[in-house]
Amino acid sequence: MPGDSLNVHLNTKATAQNTYDAIVVGSGISGGWAAKELCEKGLKTLVLERGRNVEHIKDYAGTEKNIWELTHHNNRTEEDKKNSPIQSKCYAYDEVSKKFFVNDIENPYNEVKKFWWIRGYHVGGRSLMWGRQSYRWSDLDFEANGKDGHGVDWPIRYKDLAPWYSYVEKFAGINGNKDGLPQLPDGEFLPAMEMNCLEKHVAASLKQNYSDRVMIMGRSANHTKQVGDRGPCQYRNKCHQGCPFGGYFSSNSATLPAAKATGNLTLRPHSIVLDVLYDKDKKRATGVRILDAETMKTEEYYAKIVFLNASTLGTAHILLHSVSDVFPNGFGNSSNQVGHNLMDHHYGVGAHGDYDGFEDSYYYGRRPNGIYIPRFRNINEKTKRSDYVRGFGYQGGASRGRGNGEDGIGVELKASLTEPGKWGMGIAAWGEHLPYYENKVTLNKEKKDKWGLPILDIDCEFKENEKIMRKDMMDSAAEMLEKAGIKNVKTFDSDPPPGFCIHEMGTARMGKDAKTSVLNGNNQMHDVKNVFITDGACMASSACQNPSLTYMALTARAADFAVNELKKGNL
Amino acid sequence: MNRRDALSRVALLLGGTVIGGEFFLSGCTSSDKKIGQSVDFTADDIAYLDEIAETIIPATDTPGAKEAKVGSFMTVMVKDCYDEKQQKIFLEGMNKLNEASKQKYGGNGFMKITPEQRKELLNALDKEQKEHGKNKKKDDEPHYFSLMKQLTLLGYFTSEPGATKALRYVPVPGRFEACMPYKKGDKAWAL
């Protein structure tokens, strides 16, 4: 195996016991991929997870229950809201899935500006509760910073990532159609899900009324066909509770079992990483120091390479907390960019309405996916806006309500509510958030959490470009629906603060120049060559697509690079 | 459909869950208040709430709200999912409703009046709550009967009899059919 030929320096028996070829910090969507790739390439890999273990299927208790078997029929209680005032706002937080969300009181952070940080501290992280929407980026996205001057230019282009998108899609199991759109490249897809009658109608209308936009079937990490021993999807639409059928991709269902199968994986839950250890003579990280969350004891682990996949804000915390003579401002932070350029997507704005017709049509099954309207603004000269840069995409869907209003009581009301009502269609936009240096996280100088670690100060906002774009996001939604014959179209804007889209990214960005970025084009730290960061922290811009698939591809690519460098003796 | 409905619908289609759509219109909204754990309901209270619920959703060729144990469900929700302000409105509402019955039907409380009289009374209250809802400003208190009605509809259609007999429910659909024929009279899907 490649790992066997690596030169291991062992000082003492204790050190030997705690020495691995690679350490991966975090077991979420990118950490799981790092673990799989490194293990499969023969490296003895230690995965450190700050929370408890969650075993695939075994630990999804409750998802098999019918709604009436849940005490509150799946509603949030006042106690939920008290313990987790932020988490309980999340759409995926319910009576069964709440065990996968942190207690906000026990895991505090400081909102310098309003920021709703949704977290899952357990093996698998948020890959268990994620929304599963999976879209490639294109050069429209990778070239954006360089072209309009916001942030720093990406050190990679689509061609660098394309084969890795293919690689991860094949394993992850993404469904979708090949739609042939330059701004949303096709991938290696499982069969797509299908649009219902009204969605097909609106898609046809869009095609008829606009030359610059289309409505496609959403692409998601639900398995429309069996992938290995996973799936297929059973259309229960309870994904965020953990799927006993393995019907969607998660670290727990897919990457961690693959890593384990190699015999090279050691998974250590309850391991909060305090800092990255550094050898200033060799200019390399030597490992990490952890706090065992159960015993409260610290311990050191050593490895030749370290992958940080602790989540955008978790990774930033570790870097900022790893201070030394060489790195007084944080690990690998000679650029002073660590913690800065924090982005999310701005969303929660769109339009909805009813439709008269298709009374003789319905559907069967609960499709855990919707429709997607890929970006159509600022994608070429013709679609260029004078009032804002970048763009947005829409997710949404149509469904049939129940009944015809809720007026009255008695037999008539009951009869009405037991039959399907009108069709309705809603779309909501996900918009790009520009990288701003002043949107940042820092360590709070006074407040500490129960493990004695400084809490994060999160200081992030949406600015003028987002606000102007947002108006277009709302107006265009209404316009498209109205043109499709949707009636009673109403716009909405729930105006959620940053964080709530759960696409936070950018706190240790990639870039060409070590002076203005933290990572190079291989997700390798400019300052410390054997440390790689492939979670959301690495992102130099946010685009408007859901980012997880890109994290997966970047991780697999970086792991390949890292192992090659290791073999060459460069690390 | 209002904004909240729309958000729920969008959340559903994106893989989320509609959590008590009707209920959340004016029910369990975010609150910093402490939980009123002292709220307690007696067997008589549950029987009373069962009859209110049954009048809203009566037994027909499918079970009614009483068989679906909606009264008991309401008490659990009021205790655990209502903030103190909502609890107060609901509890006072239980008295107000009974007083309204006494006033209208010669001193007879709700449990003593006939099913027809119950229907007449709750129809009047339903109009009253609808009117109240129309004129209500954002932060005004909801009408107690709108809370009772919302909890009844939520509880019934997510109960076993409501979901499986009044509606159609398939726990594990196993497949998705995007467009299937529908004919008038076919039941709606639960959830």
Contacts between the chains, C-beta under 8 A, distances in Angstrom:
chain1	res1	chain2	res2	distance
A	66	B	160	7.0
A	66	B	163	7.5
A	66	B	169	7.8
A	66	B	171	6.2
A	67	B	158	4.8
A	67	B	163	6.9
A	67	B	190	8.0
A	67	B	191	6.8
A	68	B	158	5.9
A	68	B	159	5.0
A	68	B	160	4.7
A	68	B	163	6.7
A	71	B	76	6.4
A	71	B	80	7.7
A	72	B	76	6.6
A	72	B	77	6.6
A	72	B	80	6.1
A	72	B	81	6.0
A	73	B	20	7.3
A	73	B	73	7.1
A	73	B	154	6.9
A	73	B	155	6.9
A	73	B	158	4.2
A	73	B	159	8.0
A	74	B	17	6.7
A	74	B	19	5.9
A	74	B	20	7.7
A	74	B	158	7.4
A	75	B	19	5.8
A	75	B	20	5.1
A	75	B	23	7.0
A	75	B	28	6.4
A	75	B	77	7.0
A	75	B	81	5.4
A	75	B	154	8.0
A	76	B	19	7.1
A	76	B	28	6.5
A	76	B	81	6.9
A	77	B	35	7.9
A	77	B	80	4.3
A	77	B	81	5.3
A	78	B	31	7.1
A	78	B	33	7.5
A	78	B	35	4.3
A	78	B	80	6.4
A	78	B	81	6.3
A	78	B	82	7.2
A	78	B	83	6.1
A	79	B	35	5.9
A	79	B	80	7.1
A	81	B	30	6.3
A	81	B	31	6.8
A	82	B	34	7.7
A	82	B	35	6.9
A	85	B	30	7.4
A	85	B	32	7.7
A	89	B	30	7.1
A	91	B	11	4.3
A	91	B	14	7.6
A	91	B	16	3.8
A	91	B	17	7.5
A	92	B	15	7.9
A	92	B	16	6.0
A	92	B	17	7.9
A	94	B	17	5.8
A	94	B	19	6.3
A	131	B	14	6.1
A	131	B	15	5.6
A	132	B	15	6.2
A	133	B	14	7.5
A	193	B	176	6.3
A	193	B	178	7.7
A	194	B	176	6.9
A	194	B	178	3.7
A	194	B	179	7.9
A	195	B	178	6.0
A	196	B	178	4.7
A	196	B	179	5.9
A	197	B	178	7.5
A	197	B	179	4.8
A	200	B	178	8.0
A	200	B	179	7.7
A	220	B	15	7.5
A	234	B	172	5.0
A	234	B	173	6.6
A	234	B	174	5.3
A	235	B	173	4.3
A	235	B	174	6.7
A	235	B	175	6.2
A	235	B	176	4.7
A	236	B	171	7.2
A	236	B	172	5.9
A	236	B	173	6.7
A	237	B	12	7.7
A	237	B	15	6.5
A	237	B	17	7.3
A	237	B	191	8.0
A	238	B	17	7.6
A	239	B	15	5.8
A	240	B	15	7.2
A	240	B	16	7.6
A	240	B	17	8.0
A	348	B	7	7.4
A	350	B	6	7.8
A	350	B	10	7.0
A	352	B	1	6.4
A	352	B	5	7.9
A	352	B	6	3.9
A	352	B	9	6.7
A	352	B	10	7.3
A	353	B	1	8.0
A	354	B	1	7.0
A	359	B	182	7.1
A	359	B	184	7.8
A	360	B	181	6.2
A	360	B	182	5.5
A	360	B	183	6.9
A	361	B	179	5.3
A	361	B	180	7.2
A	361	B	181	6.8
A	361	B	182	5.7
A	362	B	179	7.9
A	362	B	180	5.4
A	362	B	181	7.4
A	362	B	182	3.9
A	362	B	186	7.3
A	362	B	189	7.9
A	363	B	176	7.2
A	363	B	177	5.9
A	363	B	178	5.7
A	363	B	179	6.5
A	363	B	180	6.0
A	364	B	170	7.9
A	364	B	173	6.4
A	364	B	175	7.2
A	364	B	176	6.8
A	364	B	177	4.0
A	364	B	180	5.3
A	365	B	170	7.8
A	365	B	173	3.7
A	365	B	174	7.4
A	365	B	175	5.7
A	365	B	176	3.8
A	365	B	177	6.3
A	366	B	173	6.3
A	366	B	176	7.8
A	366	B	191	6.7
A	367	B	13	7.9
A	367	B	176	4.8
A	367	B	178	7.7
A	368	B	15	4.5
A	369	B	14	8.0
A	369	B	15	6.7
A	370	B	10	7.9
A	370	B	13	4.0
A	370	B	14	5.3
A	370	B	15	7.8
A	371	B	13	8.0
A	395	B	10	7.5
A	395	B	13	7.7
A	395	B	14	5.6
A	396	B	10	5.8
A	396	B	13	6.2
A	396	B	14	7.8
A	397	B	9	7.9
A	397	B	10	7.4
A	397	B	12	8.0
A	397	B	13	3.2
A	397	B	14	7.6
A	398	B	13	7.8
A	399	B	9	6.3
A	399	B	12	6.9
A	399	B	13	6.5
A	400	B	188	7.5
A	401	B	1	7.5
A	402	B	157	7.7
A	402	B	167	7.9
A	402	B	188	4.7
A	403	B	188	7.8
A	406	B	22	6.9
A	406	B	149	7.5
A	406	B	153	6.9
A	407	B	126	7.4
A	407	B	130	6.8
A	408	B	123	6.9
A	408	B	126	6.2
A	409	B	55	6.4
A	409	B	56	4.6
A	409	B	119	7.0
A	409	B	122	5.1
A	409	B	123	6.0
A	409	B	126	5.4
A	409	B	149	7.4
A	410	B	55	6.9
A	410	B	56	7.1
A	410	B	58	6.0
A	410	B	119	5.7
A	410	B	123	7.7
A	411	B	58	6.0
A	411	B	60	5.9
A	413	B	56	7.0
A	413	B	57	7.3
A	414	B	57	5.0
A	414	B	58	6.7
A	414	B	60	6.4
A	414	B	166	7.1
A	415	B	60	7.6
A	417	B	153	6.9
A	417	B	157	7.0
A	417	B	188	7.9
A	418	B	62	7.5
A	418	B	166	4.8
A	418	B	167	5.9
A	418	B	187	5.5
A	418	B	188	6.1
A	419	B	184	7.7
A	419	B	185	7.4
A	419	B	186	7.4
A	419	B	187	6.7
A	419	B	188	5.5
A	420	B	182	6.7
A	420	B	186	7.7
A	420	B	188	4.4
A	420	B	189	7.8
A	421	B	188	7.8
A	424	B	1	6.0
A	424	B	9	6.3
A	426	B	6	5.0
A	426	B	9	5.1
A	426	B	10	4.7
A	426	B	13	7.4
A	427	B	10	7.6
A	428	B	7	7.9
A	428	B	10	4.9
A	488	B	1	7.8
A	490	B	1	7.5
A	490	B	2	7.8
A	490	B	3	7.2
A	490	B	6	7.1
A	492	B	3	4.1
A	492	B	6	5.4
A	492	B	7	6.7
A	494	B	3	7.2
A	494	B	7	6.0
